[in-house]
Amino acid sequence: MPQSKWRKLVLGDVLDEARIHMIATAVRHGIERCKPSELPWETFPRGACGDTSLVLGQVLRDAGIGGFVYICGNKYRTDGNPYSHGWLQNDQWVVDITADQFAEVEQKVIVSNNSEWHKHWELERPQPSALVDYGIQGVVHLWRLHAILTNQLKFWQVFPDNS
């Protein structure tokens, strides 16, 4: 996809990388502040990448930033057993708030147009990136988390003022 098309898909004429990073960081911190009973996983970020990516994709869309897809990548352990990881992507831009579940990654939030770590995954076909793309059935638990995070994010003024 040409870069100019990417920019228009994200936010008007210019990619607002700083705003995307701010939103991704706010979502990550919001999840970390949730009570265990509010989360659909027992451990975070381990095992939460797919769900978290869809919630983040919805928050970005709510904030007027679209054009992302959900990416699931696969790798294989030395014994041949597969494992996977999920994140959001638009062309070369990666947004990932759970990569630190892997020992080789220290960053809690990655927003990058050149993530070397993400280049080493065997990618599946891109999927829709936001909860709205999946309706309600099967993702009710994620809509609940989205509602909790939306209340937190309003405080941080993440969403555009439509008044």
N, CA and C atoms as an extended XYZ file, in Angstrom:
489
Properties=species:S:1:pos:R:3:atomname:S:1:resname:S:1:resid:I:1 pbc="F F F"
N         0.849       -1.169        0.000 N   MET     1
C         0.000        0.000        0.000 CA  MET     1
C         0.897        1.234        0.000 C   MET     1
N         0.704        2.203       -0.891 N   PRO     2
C         1.532        3.401       -0.917 CA  PRO     2
C         1.411        4.171        0.393 C   PRO     2
N         2.513        4.814        0.761 N   GLN     3
C         2.542        5.521        2.040 CA  GLN     3
C         1.467        6.604        2.108 C   GLN     3
N         1.227        7.339        1.021 N   SER     4
C         0.222        8.404        1.065 CA  SER     4
C        -1.163        7.833        1.384 C   SER     4
N        -1.474        6.645        0.847 N   LYS     5
C        -2.749        6.017        1.149 CA  LYS     5
C        -2.804        5.615        2.620 C   LYS     5
N        -1.690        5.107        3.153 N   TRP     6
C        -1.604        4.747        4.566 CA  TRP     6
C        -1.917        5.953        5.428 C   TRP     6
N        -1.306        7.079        5.133 N   ARG     7
C        -1.508        8.261        5.954 CA  ARG     7
C        -2.977        8.695        5.954 C   ARG     7
N        -3.613        8.632        4.824 N   LYS     8
C        -5.020        9.033        4.761 CA  LYS     8
C        -5.905        8.068        5.532 C   LYS     8
N        -5.528        6.789        5.547 N   LEU     9
C        -6.308        5.821        6.294 CA  LEU     9
C        -6.214        6.047        7.795 C   LEU     9
N        -5.096        6.559        8.255 N   VAL    10
C        -4.890        6.677        9.687 CA  VAL    10
C        -5.532        7.928       10.257 C   VAL    10
N        -5.142        9.083        9.814 N   LEU    11
C        -5.658       10.298       10.432 CA  LEU    11
C        -5.461       11.477        9.491 C   LEU    11
N        -6.425       11.710        8.623 N   GLY    12
C        -6.322       12.838        7.719 CA  GLY    12
C        -5.132       12.684        6.793 C   GLY    12
N        -4.317       13.721        6.711 N   ASP    13
C        -3.174       13.705        5.803 CA  ASP    13
C        -1.870       13.298        6.471 C   ASP    13
N        -1.838       13.242        7.796 N   VAL    14
C        -0.587       12.992        8.486 CA  VAL    14
C        -0.786       11.917        9.551 C   VAL    14
N         0.119       10.977        9.609 N   LEU    15
C         0.107        9.977       10.666 CA  LEU    15
C         0.463       10.666       11.968 C   LEU    15
N        -0.390       10.566       12.921 N   ASP    16
C        -0.125       11.160       14.230 CA  ASP    16
C         0.428       10.072       15.141 C   ASP    16
N         1.692        9.745       14.917 N   GLU    17
C         2.336        8.669       15.668 CA  GLU    17
C         2.299        8.939       17.169 C   GLU    17
N         2.513       10.182       17.556 N   ALA    18
C         2.510       10.522       18.984 CA  ALA    18
C         1.135       10.267       19.601 C   ALA    18
N         0.080       10.600       18.889 N   ARG    19
C        -1.279       10.372       19.412 CA  ARG    19
C        -1.583        8.885       19.505 C   ARG    19
N        -1.185        8.126       18.495 N   ILE    20
C        -1.396        6.678       18.528 CA  ILE    20
C        -0.634        6.070       19.702 C   ILE    20
N         0.604        6.513       19.906 N   HIS    21
C         1.397        6.008       21.029 CA  HIS    21
C         0.741        6.372       22.357 C   HIS    21
N         0.225        7.593       22.462 N   MET    22
C        -0.442        8.030       23.687 CA  MET    22
C        -1.678        7.174       23.969 C   MET    22
N        -2.465        6.896       22.944 N   ILE    23
C        -3.668        6.082       23.124 CA  ILE    23
C        -3.284        4.649       23.490 C   ILE    23
N        -2.320        4.081       22.781 N   ALA    24
C        -1.890        2.714       23.072 CA  ALA    24
C        -1.361        2.604       24.501 C   ALA    24
N        -0.588        3.593       24.929 N   THR    25
C        -0.058        3.604       26.293 CA  THR    25
C        -1.180        3.742       27.311 C   THR    25
N        -2.152        4.592       27.021 N   ALA    26
C        -3.290        4.771       27.938 CA  ALA    26
C        -4.093        3.479       28.066 C   ALA    26
N        -4.292        2.767       26.957 N   VAL    27
C        -5.020        1.492       27.003 CA  VAL    27
C        -4.220        0.479       27.818 C   VAL    27
N        -2.933        0.403       27.581 N   ARG    28
C        -2.082       -0.536       28.333 CA  ARG    28
C        -2.164       -0.232       29.836 C   ARG    28
N        -1.981        1.040       30.199 N   HIS    29
C        -2.044        1.414       31.618 CA  HIS    29
C        -3.438        1.175       32.189 C   HIS    29
N        -4.453        1.427       31.385 N   GLY    30
C        -5.825        1.187       31.838 CA  GLY    30
C        -6.064       -0.281       32.164 C   GLY    30
N        -5.570       -1.153       31.322 N   ILE    31
C        -5.708       -2.591       31.569 CA  ILE    31
C        -4.944       -2.975       32.833 C   ILE    31
N        -3.757       -2.424       33.001 N   GLU    32
C        -2.953       -2.733       34.190 CA  GLU    32
C        -3.623       -2.261       35.477 C   GLU    32
N        -4.441       -1.226       35.385 N   ARG    33
C        -5.141       -0.703       36.569 CA  ARG    33
C        -6.449       -1.434       36.870 C   ARG    33
N        -6.913       -2.259       35.949 N   CYS    34
C        -8.176       -2.976       36.170 CA  CYS    34
C        -8.040       -3.985       37.307 C   CYS    34
N        -9.158       -4.237       37.955 N   LYS    35
C        -9.227       -5.302       38.950 CA  LYS    35
C        -9.191       -6.636       38.203 C   LYS    35
N        -8.628       -7.665       38.817 N   PRO    36
C        -8.595       -8.976       38.143 CA  PRO    36
C        -9.984       -9.443       37.693 C   PRO    36
N       -11.017       -9.121       38.456 N   SER    37
C       -12.376       -9.545       38.095 CA  SER    37
C       -12.899       -8.828       36.847 C   SER    37
N       -12.259       -7.727       36.451 N   GLU    38
C       -12.692       -6.973       35.273 CA  GLU    38
C       -12.007       -7.463       33.988 C   GLU    38
N       -11.013       -8.304       34.141 N   LEU    39
C       -10.239       -8.765       32.988 CA  LEU    39
C       -10.651      -10.164       32.554 C   LEU    39
N       -10.656      -10.415       31.265 N   PRO    40
C       -11.024      -11.749       30.776 CA  PRO    40
C        -9.875      -12.760       30.801 C   PRO    40
N        -8.703      -12.357       31.308 N   TRP    41
C        -7.545      -13.253       31.364 CA  TRP    41
C        -7.032      -13.306       32.788 C   TRP    41
N        -6.376      -14.400       33.113 N   GLU    42
C        -5.807      -14.539       34.451 CA  GLU    42
C        -4.461      -13.836       34.568 C   GLU    42
N        -3.734      -13.785       33.471 N   THR    43
C        -2.434      -13.119       33.474 CA  THR    43
C        -2.408      -12.120       32.322 C   THR    43
N        -1.779      -11.000       32.559 N   PHE    44
C        -1.623       -9.982       31.524 CA  PHE    44
C        -0.172       -9.530       31.562 C   PHE    44
N         0.486       -9.453       30.455 N   PRO    45
C        -0.011       -9.514       29.082 CA  PRO    45
C        -0.035      -10.915       28.475 C   PRO    45
N         0.500      -11.895       29.184 N   ARG    46
C         0.587      -13.260       28.634 CA  ARG    46
C        -0.793      -13.790       28.260 C   ARG    46
N        -0.915      -14.213       27.006 N   GLY    47
C        -2.153      -14.807       26.523 CA  GLY    47
C        -3.270      -13.824       26.234 C   GLY    47
N        -2.954      -12.534       26.275 N   ALA    48
C        -3.993      -11.522       26.079 CA  ALA    48
C        -3.823      -10.731       24.790 C   ALA    48
N        -2.888      -11.111       23.938 N   CYS    49
C        -2.550      -10.276       22.788 CA  CYS    49
C        -3.691      -10.117       21.785 C   CYS    49
N        -4.380      -11.194       21.454 N   GLY    50
C        -5.455      -11.093       20.469 CA  GLY    50
C        -6.602      -10.234       20.957 C   GLY    50
N        -7.097      -10.559       22.147 N   ASP    51
C        -8.205       -9.780       22.731 CA  ASP    51
C        -7.820       -8.319       22.916 C   ASP    51
N        -6.630       -8.099       23.453 N   THR    52
C        -6.168       -6.741       23.716 CA  THR    52
C        -6.043       -5.944       22.417 C   THR    52
N        -5.571       -6.590       21.369 N   SER    53
C        -5.441       -5.906       20.079 CA  SER    53
C        -6.802       -5.455       19.557 C   SER    53
N        -7.821       -6.299       19.713 N   LEU    54
C        -9.163       -5.921       19.248 CA  LEU    54
C        -9.738       -4.768       20.067 C   LEU    54
N        -9.503       -4.785       21.374 N   VAL    55
C        -9.972       -3.673       22.212 CA  VAL    55
C        -9.239       -2.395       21.819 C   VAL    55
N        -7.923       -2.471       21.661 N   LEU    56
C        -7.148       -1.301       21.235 CA  LEU    56
C        -7.607       -0.826       19.858 C   LEU    56
N        -7.862       -1.756       18.950 N   GLY    57
C        -8.354       -1.371       17.621 CA  GLY    57
C        -9.664       -0.608       17.699 C   GLY    57
N       -10.546       -1.026       18.604 N   GLN    58
C       -11.813       -0.321       18.779 CA  GLN    58
C       -11.588        1.065       19.371 C   GLN    58
N       -10.705        1.167       20.352 N   VAL    59
C       -10.411        2.472       20.962 CA  VAL    59
C        -9.814        3.414       19.920 C   VAL    59
N        -8.895        2.913       19.100 N   LEU    60
C        -8.329        3.761       18.042 CA  LEU    60
C        -9.418        4.212       17.076 C   LEU    60
N       -10.300        3.291       16.692 N   ARG    61
C       -11.392        3.663       15.791 CA  ARG    61
C       -12.308        4.692       16.452 C   ARG    61
N       -12.620        4.491       17.733 N   ASP    62
C       -13.448        5.456       18.469 CA  ASP    62
C       -12.804        6.839       18.490 C   ASP    62
N       -11.472        6.871       18.486 N   ALA    63
C       -10.729        8.127       18.524 CA  ALA    63
C       -10.535        8.719       17.125 C   ALA    63
N       -11.140        8.085       16.111 N   GLY    64
C       -11.056        8.610       14.751 CA  GLY    64
C        -9.850        8.134       13.975 C   GLY    64
N        -9.184        7.094       14.463 N   ILE    65
C        -7.994        6.569       13.792 CA  ILE    65
C        -8.320        5.174       13.272 C   ILE    65
N        -8.420        5.031       11.970 N   GLY    66
C        -8.773        3.749       11.368 CA  GLY    66
C        -7.666        3.235       10.482 C   GLY    66
N        -7.990        2.210        9.716 N   GLY    67
C        -7.054        1.685        8.744 CA  GLY    67
C        -6.183        0.547        9.231 C   GLY    67
N        -6.337        0.144       10.480 N   PHE    68
C        -5.532       -0.954       11.004 CA  PHE    68
C        -6.207       -2.289       10.748 C   PHE    68
N        -5.403       -3.341       10.712 N   VAL    69
C        -5.891       -4.714       10.671 CA  VAL    69
C        -5.259       -5.467       11.830 C   VAL    69
N        -5.916       -6.551       12.214 N   TYR    70
C        -5.373       -7.433       13.243 CA  TYR    70
C        -4.479       -8.458       12.561 C   TYR    70
N        -3.283       -8.602       13.084 N   ILE    71
C        -2.314       -9.554       12.541 CA  ILE    71
C        -2.031      -10.614       13.592 C   ILE    71
N        -2.072      -11.863       13.189 N   CYS    72
C        -1.635      -12.963       14.037 CA  CYS    72
C        -0.407      -13.567       13.382 C   CYS    72
N         0.675      -13.624       14.149 N   GLY    73
C         1.905      -14.215       13.650 CA  GLY    73
C         2.219      -15.495       14.404 C   GLY    73
N         2.913      -16.388       13.750 N   ASN    74
C         3.280      -17.669       14.342 CA  ASN    74
C         4.789      -17.865       14.299 C   ASN    74
N         5.284      -18.527       15.330 N   LYS    75
C         6.677      -18.978       15.394 CA  LYS    75
C         6.664      -20.403       15.909 C   LYS    75
N         7.833      -21.045       15.831 N   TYR    76
C         7.940      -22.436       16.280 CA  TYR    76
C         9.092      -22.582       17.258 C   TYR    76
N         8.798      -23.256       18.359 N   ARG    77
C         9.835      -23.551       19.346 CA  ARG    77
C        10.815      -24.561       18.761 C   ARG    77
N        11.935      -24.733       19.426 N   THR    78
C        12.945      -25.676       18.936 CA  THR    78
C        12.418      -27.101       18.866 C   THR    78
N        11.395      -27.413       19.691 N   ASP    79
C        10.800      -28.756       19.646 CA  ASP    79
C         9.729      -28.892       18.560 C   ASP    79
N         9.506      -27.789       17.786 N   GLY    80
C         8.539      -27.822       16.696 CA  GLY    80
C         7.148      -27.363       17.062 C   GLY    80
N         6.900      -27.144       18.348 N   ASN    81
C         5.571      -26.682       18.772 CA  ASN    81
C         5.376      -25.206       18.433 C   ASN    81
N         4.207      -24.881       17.873 N   PRO    82
C         3.952      -23.493       17.477 CA  PRO    82
C         3.477      -22.638       18.658 C   PRO    82
N         3.693      -21.345       18.518 N   TYR    83
C         3.091      -20.358       19.410 CA  TYR    83
C         2.775      -19.131       18.564 C   TYR    83
N         1.879      -18.297       19.067 N   SER    84
C         1.421      -17.172       18.250 CA  SER    84
C         1.433      -15.870       19.054 C   SER    84
N         1.282      -14.798       18.310 N   HIS    85
C         1.195      -13.472       18.907 CA  HIS    85
C         0.347      -12.600       17.985 C   HIS    85
N        -0.403      -11.662       18.568 N   GLY    86
C        -1.248      -10.773       17.783 CA  GLY    86
C        -0.948       -9.314       18.054 C   GLY    86
N        -1.163       -8.471       17.032 N   TRP    87
C        -0.952       -7.034       17.148 CA  TRP    87
C        -1.741       -6.339       16.048 C   TRP    87
N        -1.731       -5.026       16.056 N   LEU    88
C        -2.377       -4.229       15.011 CA  LEU    88
C        -1.322       -3.746       14.032 C   LEU    88
N        -1.740       -3.628       12.770 N   GLN    89
C        -0.796       -3.169       11.761 CA  GLN    89
C        -1.534       -2.441       10.652 C   GLN    89
N        -0.867       -1.448       10.085 N   ASN    90
C        -1.338       -0.749        8.891 CA  ASN    90
C        -0.111       -0.510        8.035 C   ASN    90
N        -0.040       -1.240        6.930 N   ASP    91
C         1.154       -1.231        6.081 CA  ASP    91
C         2.333       -1.623        6.957 C   ASP    91
N         3.366       -0.803        7.034 N   GLN    92
C         4.527       -1.170        7.837 CA  GLN    92
C         4.398       -0.769        9.304 C   GLN    92
N         3.377       -0.017        9.661 N   TRP    93
C         3.224        0.458       11.035 CA  TRP    93
C         2.632       -0.626       11.927 C   TRP    93
N         3.296       -0.865       13.053 N   VAL    94
C         2.895       -1.861       14.042 CA  VAL    94
C         2.510       -1.150       15.332 C   VAL    94
N         1.396       -1.585       15.928 N   VAL    95
C         1.003       -1.113       17.258 CA  VAL    95
C         0.762       -2.363       18.099 C   VAL    95
N         1.550       -2.513       19.159 N   ASP    96
C         1.534       -3.731       19.966 CA  ASP    96
C         1.687       -3.354       21.437 C   ASP    96
N         0.713       -3.755       22.258 N   ILE    97
C         0.796       -3.438       23.686 CA  ILE    97
C         0.973       -4.678       24.562 C   ILE    97
N         1.342       -5.804       23.961 N   THR    98
C         1.560       -7.017       24.753 CA  THR    98
C         2.828       -7.784       24.359 C   THR    98
N         3.689       -7.210       23.547 N   ALA    99
C         4.888       -7.923       23.101 CA  ALA    99
C         5.814       -8.258       24.267 C   ALA    99
N         5.707       -7.518       25.357 N   ASP   100
C         6.587       -7.768       26.502 CA  ASP   100
C         6.262       -9.065       27.240 C   ASP   100
N         5.269       -9.790       26.779 N   GLN   101
C         5.028      -11.119       27.348 CA  GLN   101
C         6.144      -12.084       26.946 C   GLN   101
N         6.934      -11.701       25.945 N   PHE   102
C         8.064      -12.505       25.486 CA  PHE   102
C         9.348      -11.953       26.096 C   PHE   102
N        10.214      -12.841       26.564 N   ALA   103
C        11.423      -12.462       27.301 CA  ALA   103
C        12.330      -11.512       26.519 C   ALA   103
N        12.342      -11.620       25.207 N   GLU   104
C        13.258      -10.802       24.409 CA  GLU   104
C        12.746       -9.378       24.154 C   GLU   104
N        11.557       -9.047       24.639 N   VAL   105
C        10.985       -7.720       24.424 CA  VAL   105
C        10.798       -7.023       25.776 C   VAL   105
N        11.347       -5.820       25.887 N   GLU   106
C        11.217       -5.056       27.120 CA  GLU   106
C        10.128       -3.990       27.043 C   GLU   106
N         9.879       -3.453       25.847 N   GLN   107
C         8.914       -2.373       25.675 CA  GLN   107
C         7.493       -2.860       25.953 C   GLN   107
N         6.762       -2.105       26.784 N   LYS   108
C         5.362       -2.434       27.034 CA  LYS   108
C         4.479       -1.989       25.876 C   LYS   108
N         4.870       -0.911       25.206 N   VAL   109
C         4.090       -0.366       24.092 CA  VAL   109
C         5.028       -0.147       22.909 C   VAL   109
N         4.653       -0.740       21.783 N   ILE   110
C         5.428       -0.557       20.556 CA  ILE   110
C         4.539        0.118       19.521 C   ILE   110
N         4.991        1.251       19.026 N   VAL   111
C         4.387        1.924       17.876 CA  VAL   111
C         5.567        2.220       16.956 C   VAL   111
N         5.652        1.483       15.859 N   SER   112
C         6.856        1.571       15.035 CA  SER   112
C         6.546        1.290       13.571 C   SER   112
N         7.267        1.962       12.699 N   ASN   113
C         7.163        1.648       11.272 CA  ASN   113
C         8.329        0.774       10.823 C   ASN   113
N         9.105        0.279       11.794 N   ASN   114
C        10.232       -0.583       11.457 CA  ASN   114
C        10.559       -1.500       12.631 C   ASN   114
N         9.600       -2.305       13.036 N   SER   115
C         9.798       -3.217       14.158 CA  SER   115
C        10.467       -4.495       13.678 C   SER   115
N        11.735       -4.600       13.940 N   GLU   116
C        12.511       -5.770       13.525 CA  GLU   116
C        11.947       -7.038       14.154 C   GLU   116
N        11.523       -6.955       15.417 N   TRP   117
C        10.995       -8.119       16.127 CA  TRP   117
C         9.749       -8.674       15.436 C   TRP   117
N         8.862       -7.811       14.972 N   HIS   118
C         7.623       -8.250       14.326 CA  HIS   118
C         7.866       -8.841       12.926 C   HIS   118
N         8.979       -8.501       12.322 N   LYS   119
C         9.293       -9.006       10.977 CA  LYS   119
C         9.618      -10.501       10.970 C   LYS   119
N         9.883      -11.071       12.130 N   HIS   120
C        10.313      -12.471       12.193 CA  HIS   120
C         9.175      -13.444       12.482 C   HIS   120
N         7.945      -12.984       12.359 N   TRP   121
C         6.785      -13.855       12.572 CA  TRP   121
C         6.233      -14.291       11.223 C   TRP   121
N         5.741      -15.498       11.161 N   GLU   122
C         5.047      -16.016        9.977 CA  GLU   122
C         3.597      -15.543       10.087 C   GLU   122
N         3.181      -14.651        9.194 N   LEU   123
C         1.893      -13.974        9.332 CA  LEU   123
C         0.735      -14.759        8.724 C   LEU   123
N        -0.380      -14.748        9.426 N   GLU   124
C        -1.634      -15.272        8.886 CA  GLU   124
C        -2.322      -14.147        8.126 C   GLU   124
N        -3.456      -14.456        7.496 N   ARG   125
C        -4.206      -13.454        6.747 CA  ARG   125
C        -4.718      -12.367        7.706 C   ARG   125
N        -4.566      -11.082        7.361 N   PRO   126
C        -5.066       -9.998        8.220 CA  PRO   126
C        -6.571      -10.137        8.472 C   PRO   126
N        -6.977       -9.737        9.653 N   GLN   127
C        -8.379       -9.793       10.067 CA  GLN   127
C        -8.832       -8.400       10.491 C   GLN   127
N       -10.149       -8.178       10.612 N   PRO   128
C       -10.625       -6.885       11.110 CA  PRO   128
C       -10.026       -6.577       12.475 C   PRO   128
N        -9.847       -5.293       12.751 N   SER   129
C        -9.089       -4.895       13.934 CA  SER   129
C        -9.908       -4.324       15.082 C   SER   129
N       -11.211       -4.213       14.933 N   ALA   130
C       -11.997       -3.556       15.981 CA  ALA   130
C       -13.173       -4.435       16.397 C   ALA   130
N       -13.601       -4.273       17.621 N   LEU   131
C       -14.711       -5.068       18.156 CA  LEU   131
C       -15.967       -4.941       17.320 C   LEU   131
N       -16.241       -3.749       16.828 N   VAL   132
C       -17.457       -3.510       16.057 CA  VAL   132
C       -17.522       -4.426       14.832 C   VAL   132
N       -16.365       -4.830       14.331 N   ASP   133
C       -16.310       -5.730       13.180 CA  ASP   133
C       -16.780       -7.142       13.511 C   ASP   133
N       -16.858       -7.452       14.800 N   TYR   134
C       -17.229       -8.795       15.249 CA  TYR   134
C       -18.601       -8.844       15.914 C   TYR   134
N       -19.267       -7.695       16.021 N   GLY   135
C       -20.580       -7.649       16.655 CA  GLY   135
C       -20.474       -7.810       18.158 C   GLY   135
N       -21.470       -8.442       18.752 N   ILE   136
C       -21.495       -8.620       20.202 CA  ILE   136
C       -21.206      -10.065       20.572 C   ILE   136
N       -21.848      -10.981       19.847 N   GLN   137
C       -21.752      -12.401       20.166 CA  GLN   137
C       -20.297      -12.863       20.190 C   GLN   137
N       -19.895      -13.479       21.262 N   GLY   138
C       -18.551      -14.021       21.364 CA  GLY   138
C       -17.501      -13.056       21.870 C   GLY   138
N       -17.818      -11.762       21.875 N   VAL   139
C       -16.846      -10.780       22.374 CA  VAL   139
C       -17.447       -9.870       23.457 C   VAL   139
N       -18.499      -10.331       24.089 N   VAL   140
C       -19.152       -9.526       25.139 CA  VAL   140
C       -18.144       -9.134       26.204 C   VAL   140
N       -17.285      -10.073       26.605 N   HIS   141
C       -16.288       -9.802       27.641 CA  HIS   141
C       -15.339       -8.683       27.216 C   HIS   141
N       -15.073       -8.561       25.923 N   LEU   142
C       -14.191       -7.504       25.436 CA  LEU   142
C       -14.910       -6.165       25.371 C   LEU   142
N       -16.201       -6.187       25.044 N   TRP   143
C       -16.987       -4.948       25.078 CA  TRP   143
C       -17.061       -4.408       26.505 C   TRP   143
N       -17.154       -5.310       27.505 N   ARG   144
C       -17.152       -4.871       28.910 CA  ARG   144
C       -15.838       -4.161       29.247 C   ARG   144
N       -14.742       -4.773       28.846 N   LEU   145
C       -13.434       -4.152       29.086 CA  LEU   145
C       -13.328       -2.827       28.346 C   LEU   145
N       -13.820       -2.789       27.125 N   HIS   146
C       -13.819       -1.542       26.347 CA  HIS   146
C       -14.570       -0.437       27.092 C   HIS   146
N       -15.708       -0.771       27.687 N   ALA   147
C       -16.492        0.223       28.439 CA  ALA   147
C       -15.703        0.740       29.639 C   ALA   147
N       -15.035       -0.151       30.342 N   ILE   148
C       -14.220        0.268       31.495 CA  ILE   148
C       -13.106        1.193       31.030 C   ILE   148
N       -12.417        0.811       29.973 N   LEU   149
C       -11.311        1.618       29.461 CA  LEU   149
C       -11.788        2.953       28.902 C   LEU   149
N       -12.931        2.947       28.237 N   THR   150
C       -13.461        4.193       27.676 CA  THR   150
C       -13.691        5.219       28.779 C   THR   150
N       -14.213        4.789       29.914 N   ASN   151
C       -14.395        5.718       31.038 CA  ASN   151
C       -13.060        6.268       31.516 C   ASN   151
N       -12.042        5.428       31.587 N   GLN   152
C       -10.714        5.896       31.985 CA  GLN   152
C       -10.137        6.846       30.940 C   GLN   152
N       -10.303        6.520       29.662 N   LEU   153
C        -9.697        7.308       28.592 CA  LEU   153
C       -10.366        8.669       28.417 C   LEU   153
N       -11.642        8.769       28.765 N   LYS   154
C       -12.306       10.079       28.703 CA  LYS   154
C       -11.610       11.051       29.636 C   LYS   154
N       -11.168       10.543       30.785 N   PHE   155
C       -10.444       11.383       31.737 CA  PHE   155
C        -9.158       11.917       31.119 C   PHE   155
N        -8.501       11.081       30.326 N   TRP   156
C        -7.233       11.479       29.696 CA  TRP   156
C        -7.458       12.239       28.389 C   TRP   156
N        -8.711       12.486       28.028 N   GLN   157
C        -9.088       13.246       26.829 CA  GLN   157
C        -8.491       12.650       25.557 C   GLN   157
N        -8.621       11.332       25.437 N   VAL   158
C        -8.126       10.620       24.267 CA  VAL   158
C        -9.024       10.839       23.064 C   VAL   158
N       -10.327       10.974       23.300 N   PHE   159
C       -11.275       11.042       22.214 CA  PHE   159
C       -11.473       12.482       21.749 C   PHE   159
N       -11.752       12.665       20.449 N   PRO   160
C       -11.985       14.027       19.943 CA  PRO   160
C       -13.245       14.615       20.560 C   PRO   160
N       -13.229       15.921       20.718 N   ASP   161
C       -14.388       16.617       21.272 CA  ASP   161
C       -15.378       16.850       20.147 C   ASP   161
N       -16.510       16.169       20.202 N   ASN   162
C       -17.529       16.281       19.150 CA  ASN   162
C       -18.683       17.184       19.557 C   ASN   162
N       -18.468       18.002       20.563 N   SER   163
C       -19.562       18.864       21.027 CA  SER   163
C       -19.736       20.076       20.154 C   SER   163
